[in-house]
Amino acid sequence: MQLGALFKDFRLEVIRLGPAWFNAEISFSENDKDAAWELYVEMLTRIVTQPLPSEDGDEKTALDSVYSLFPTTRTILRERGRNTIEFSKVAIPVLNQVVRPFTAKWHRKSVAGAFKDPDVCRQFREELAVLQEKLRNYNRLLAKIAGVEDLTDLEPMPEDDNASN
């Protein structure tokens, strides 16, 4: 499978790749699959893929959880070493092009005390919801790489609750 097609299949078209990388064939080793599994489990249990109802949670804590994808991914890559190069071709662009713009923007605002303003908190949660959808798609991709059943949609999102009643 081509790397660009893989991102497209999981609605991650926002990922920009150079022409050579976009068309590059990608095949995942057992080490890549294990790395994907580790990150999949981390993401499945964090706010990055789980709802943050308006009456619950804390924006700073949510931002910290999103940021934690960086050290978590780096640790996985360092511990697994060069045997996860194909996983790296997926994980690094997602961190740099999807997660980093969000964390960079909101870290600066957080440091400046912006989360004291309810309007800013509302804006953060709206932008977090957009990011979460992208990261749920990424999580689905990680499940495919890992070769496991995808549990990303095991629990309904809050707006889905009324649909089942």
ABEGO torsion letter per residue (X at the ends): XBAAAAAAAAGAAABBBBAAAAABBBBBBAAAAAAAAAAAAAAAABAAABBBBAABEBAAAAAAAAAAAAAAAAAAAAAAEAAAAAAAAAAAAAAAAAAAAAAAAAAAAAAAGAAABAAAAAAAAAAAAAAAAAAAAAAAAAAAAAGBBBAAAABBBAAAAAAAX
